[in-house]
Amino acid sequence: MQRPFAPLGWLVRFGAVVSIAVVAPGTAHAVCILTCPANITATATSRDGVPISYGAVVQNGCMGPVEQTSGLPSGAVFPPGTTTSSFRNSVETSSTCSFTVAVSVVSPAGAPAAGPLGLVALAASLAACGAWVVRRRRD
């Protein structure tokens, strides 16, 4: 049995990866193309992440709704790192698209960075204020 749609290849359009499905000869279906939002970069001020809202996936010539197959929905809090959100047409499952959300974490202005050097900076700022800084020795 021949499937009515077969993947043709990949197309990069406006920074989003789009797969295209073609119609087999003799069928009455149009070509289904999904277009995802462009890749997103964001900065969070804590390790909790940042809420990200993105536009809808656009369908052209498709039957059936779009379903998300991986990633987080629009408006969710995306954690630090890179998250890939993938979508497909629920009827014509060979039509897919995806994009990435890259979240980096930056310390608020004036806050010491995490790690050993950040603790040294914190100790130095406390000492400048006249506070006693005591370091215990671990055995």
C-alpha positions in Angstrom: 0.0 0.0 0.0 1.4 3.3 -1.0 1.3 6.2 1.5 -0.3 9.4 0.2 2.6 11.5 1.5 6.3 10.9 1.4 9.0 13.2 2.9 10.8 15.1 0.2 13.5 16.8 2.2 14.3 19.7 4.5 14.0 23.4 3.9 15.4 26.2 6.1 13.1 29.2 6.0 13.6 32.2 8.3 15.8 30.3 10.7 13.2 27.5 11.3 13.7 24.0 9.9 10.7 22.9 7.9 10.1 19.4 6.4 8.0 19.1 3.2 5.6 16.3 2.3 4.7 15.8 -1.4 1.6 14.3 -2.8 1.8 11.0 -4.5 0.6 11.0 -8.1 -3.1 10.5 -8.5 -4.1 11.8 -5.0 -6.1 15.0 -4.5 -4.2 16.3 -1.5 -2.2 19.6 -1.5 1.4 19.9 -0.2 1.4 20.4 3.6 4.0 22.8 5.0 4.5 23.7 8.6 6.5 26.8 9.6 7.8 27.2 13.1 8.8 30.5 14.9 12.5 31.4 14.5 15.0 30.3 17.2 14.8 32.2 20.4 17.5 33.4 22.8 16.7 34.8 26.3 18.5 35.7 29.5 17.3 34.7 32.9 18.4 36.4 36.2 17.9 33.1 38.2 18.4 29.4 37.7 14.6 29.0 37.7 14.5 30.1 34.0 12.4 32.6 32.2 8.9 32.6 30.8 8.9 32.5 27.0 6.0 33.1 24.7 6.3 32.3 21.0 4.0 32.6 18.0 1.8 29.9 16.5 3.0 27.3 14.1 1.7 28.3 10.6 0.2 25.6 8.4 -0.1 25.9 4.6 -2.2 23.3 2.7 -2.5 20.9 5.7 -5.5 18.9 6.9 -5.9 18.5 10.7 -4.5 20.3 13.7 -0.9 20.8 14.7 0.4 18.9 17.8 3.5 19.5 19.8 5.7 16.4 20.0 8.5 17.8 22.2 9.5 20.9 24.2 7.5 23.3 26.3 4.3 25.2 25.3 4.3 28.9 24.7 4.2 30.9 28.0 6.0 28.2 30.0 9.1 28.8 32.1 12.0 27.6 30.1 15.0 26.3 32.1 18.6 27.4 31.5 20.1 25.6 28.5 18.7 24.8 25.1 15.2 23.3 24.6 13.9 22.1 21.3 10.2 22.4 20.6 9.0 20.2 17.8 5.6 20.1 16.1 3.8 18.0 13.5 0.5 17.9 11.7 -1.7 15.3 13.4 -3.0 13.9 10.1 0.0 14.3 7.8 2.6 13.2 10.3 5.5 13.6 7.9 5.1 17.4 8.0 7.1 18.6 10.9 9.0 21.7 12.1 11.1 22.6 15.1 12.9 25.5 16.8 15.2 26.0 19.8 14.9 28.2 22.9 18.4 29.0 24.4 18.3 30.4 27.9 21.4 31.7 29.7 21.7 32.9 33.3 23.2 36.2 34.3 23.7 37.4 37.8 21.8 40.6 38.7 24.0 43.7 38.8 26.2 43.9 41.9 25.5 40.3 43.0 28.5 38.1 43.4 28.8 35.3 40.9 28.5 31.7 42.0 31.5 29.6 42.6 34.8 30.0 44.5 35.7 33.4 43.0 32.2 34.7 43.8 32.7 33.7 47.5 36.1 35.5 47.5 34.4 38.6 46.2 31.6 38.3 48.8 34.2 37.9 51.6 36.1 41.0 50.3 33.0 43.1 50.2 32.0 42.1 53.7 35.5 42.8 55.0 35.4 46.3 53.4 32.2 47.0 55.4 34.0 46.1 58.6 32.5 42.6 59.0 34.5 39.8 60.3 35.1 37.0 57.8 36.1 33.7 59.4 37.2 30.8 57.3 37.0 27.4 58.9 39.6 24.8 58.0 38.3 21.4 56.9 40.3 18.5 58.1 
